[in-house]
Amino acid sequence: MDNVAKISEVPNFGKKVVTVSGREILLINVKGVIYAVENECPHQGSPLNAAVVKDGYIACPRHGYRFNLTDGQCAEHPDFTLTTFPVRLAGDDIAVDLG
């Protein structure tokens, strides 16, 4: 796992884009739970840093596809799955496992 940011850099209900091994990863803080997803919608590649996060989902700003933050599934369009990554918190450090 790579340390990619500090928890203090991702405010509650906020997002932060980090680059890890050449990949853009979007960190999302929902009430102290940090999620890490690929910063690209699997539908047409739109960046997700401007996406709306609500009720455990992130909605692509381009076409509104909603992806579950935990597993990346899109119930409305099951052919598209957002890549998600395991996150570990240690003190103020956020570590992400790119597998």
Contacts in CASP RR format, 6 or more apart in sequence:
PFRMAT RR
TARGET T0000
AUTHOR 0000-0000-0000
METHOD contacts of the structure
MODEL  1
MDNVAKISEVPNFGKKVVTVSGREILLINVKGVIYAVENECPHQGSPLNA
AVVKDGYIACPRHGYRFNLTDGQCAEHPDFTLTTFPVRLAGDDIAVDLG
1 86 0 8 1.000
1 88 0 8 1.000
1 95 0 8 1.000
1 96 0 8 1.000
1 97 0 8 1.000
2 20 0 8 1.000
2 21 0 8 1.000
2 95 0 8 1.000
2 96 0 8 1.000
2 97 0 8 1.000
2 98 0 8 1.000
3 93 0 8 1.000
3 94 0 8 1.000
3 95 0 8 1.000
4 18 0 8 1.000
4 20 0 8 1.000
4 25 0 8 1.000
4 27 0 8 1.000
4 36 0 8 1.000
4 94 0 8 1.000
4 95 0 8 1.000
4 96 0 8 1.000
5 16 0 8 1.000
5 18 0 8 1.000
5 27 0 8 1.000
5 93 0 8 1.000
5 94 0 8 1.000
6 92 0 8 1.000
6 93 0 8 1.000
6 94 0 8 1.000
7 29 0 8 1.000
7 32 0 8 1.000
7 34 0 8 1.000
7 89 0 8 1.000
7 91 0 8 1.000
7 92 0 8 1.000
7 93 0 8 1.000
7 94 0 8 1.000
8 92 0 8 1.000
9 16 0 8 1.000
10 16 0 8 1.000
10 27 0 8 1.000
10 28 0 8 1.000
10 29 0 8 1.000
10 34 0 8 1.000
10 94 0 8 1.000
11 29 0 8 1.000
12 29 0 8 1.000
12 30 0 8 1.000
12 31 0 8 1.000
12 32 0 8 1.000
13 29 0 8 1.000
13 30 0 8 1.000
13 31 0 8 1.000
13 53 0 8 1.000
14 28 0 8 1.000
14 29 0 8 1.000
14 53 0 8 1.000
15 26 0 8 1.000
15 27 0 8 1.000
15 28 0 8 1.000
15 29 0 8 1.000
15 49 0 8 1.000
15 51 0 8 1.000
15 53 0 8 1.000
16 26 0 8 1.000
16 27 0 8 1.000
17 24 0 8 1.000
17 25 0 8 1.000
17 26 0 8 1.000
17 27 0 8 1.000
17 39 0 8 1.000
17 49 0 8 1.000
18 24 0 8 1.000
18 25 0 8 1.000
18 27 0 8 1.000
18 96 0 8 1.000
19 25 0 8 1.000
20 96 0 8 1.000
20 98 0 8 1.000
21 98 0 8 1.000
23 38 0 8 1.000
23 98 0 8 1.000
24 38 0 8 1.000
24 39 0 8 1.000
24 40 0 8 1.000
24 47 0 8 1.000
25 36 0 8 1.000
25 37 0 8 1.000
25 38 0 8 1.000
25 39 0 8 1.000
25 85 0 8 1.000
25 96 0 8 1.000
25 98 0 8 1.000
26 36 0 8 1.000
26 37 0 8 1.000
26 38 0 8 1.000
26 39 0 8 1.000
26 48 0 8 1.000
26 49 0 8 1.000
27 34 0 8 1.000
27 35 0 8 1.000
27 36 0 8 1.000
27 87 0 8 1.000
27 94 0 8 1.000
27 96 0 8 1.000
28 34 0 8 1.000
28 35 0 8 1.000
28 36 0 8 1.000
28 37 0 8 1.000
28 53 0 8 1.000
28 58 0 8 1.000
28 69 0 8 1.000
30 53 0 8 1.000
30 56 0 8 1.000
30 69 0 8 1.000
34 87 0 8 1.000
34 89 0 8 1.000
34 94 0 8 1.000
35 69 0 8 1.000
35 70 0 8 1.000
35 84 0 8 1.000
35 87 0 8 1.000
36 84 0 8 1.000
36 85 0 8 1.000
36 86 0 8 1.000
36 87 0 8 1.000
36 94 0 8 1.000
36 96 0 8 1.000
37 48 0 8 1.000
37 58 0 8 1.000
37 67 0 8 1.000
37 69 0 8 1.000
37 72 0 8 1.000
37 82 0 8 1.000
37 83 0 8 1.000
37 84 0 8 1.000
37 85 0 8 1.000
38 48 0 8 1.000
38 82 0 8 1.000
38 83 0 8 1.000
38 84 0 8 1.000
38 85 0 8 1.000
39 47 0 8 1.000
39 48 0 8 1.000
39 49 0 8 1.000
40 46 0 8 1.000
40 47 0 8 1.000
40 48 0 8 1.000
41 47 0 8 1.000
41 48 0 8 1.000
41 60 0 8 1.000
41 62 0 8 1.000
41 63 0 8 1.000
41 65 0 8 1.000
41 80 0 8 1.000
41 82 0 8 1.000
42 80 0 8 1.000
42 81 0 8 1.000
42 82 0 8 1.000
42 83 0 8 1.000
43 60 0 8 1.000
43 62 0 8 1.000
43 63 0 8 1.000
43 65 0 8 1.000
43 77 0 8 1.000
43 80 0 8 1.000
44 62 0 8 1.000
44 63 0 8 1.000
46 60 0 8 1.000
46 61 0 8 1.000
46 62 0 8 1.000
46 63 0 8 1.000
48 58 0 8 1.000
48 60 0 8 1.000
48 61 0 8 1.000
48 82 0 8 1.000
50 61 0 8 1.000
51 58 0 8 1.000
51 59 0 8 1.000
51 60 0 8 1.000
51 61 0 8 1.000
52 58 0 8 1.000
52 59 0 8 1.000
52 61 0 8 1.000
53 59 0 8 1.000
53 69 0 8 1.000
56 68 0 8 1.000
56 69 0 8 1.000
56 70 0 8 1.000
57 66 0 8 1.000
57 67 0 8 1.000
57 68 0 8 1.000
57 69 0 8 1.000
58 66 0 8 1.000
58 67 0 8 1.000
58 69 0 8 1.000
58 82 0 8 1.000
59 65 0 8 1.000
59 66 0 8 1.000
59 67 0 8 1.000
60 66 0 8 1.000
60 67 0 8 1.000
65 74 0 8 1.000
65 76 0 8 1.000
65 77 0 8 1.000
65 80 0 8 1.000
66 74 0 8 1.000
66 75 0 8 1.000
66 76 0 8 1.000
67 73 0 8 1.000
67 74 0 8 1.000
67 80 0 8 1.000
67 81 0 8 1.000
67 82 0 8 1.000
68 74 0 8 1.000
68 75 0 8 1.000
69 84 0 8 1.000
70 84 0 8 1.000
71 81 0 8 1.000
71 84 0 8 1.000
72 81 0 8 1.000
72 82 0 8 1.000
72 83 0 8 1.000
72 84 0 8 1.000
73 81 0 8 1.000
74 80 0 8 1.000
74 81 0 8 1.000
74 82 0 8 1.000
85 96 0 8 1.000
85 97 0 8 1.000
85 98 0 8 1.000
85 99 0 8 1.000
86 96 0 8 1.000
86 97 0 8 1.000
87 94 0 8 1.000
87 95 0 8 1.000
87 96 0 8 1.000
87 97 0 8 1.000
88 94 0 8 1.000
88 95 0 8 1.000
88 97 0 8 1.000
89 95 0 8 1.000
END
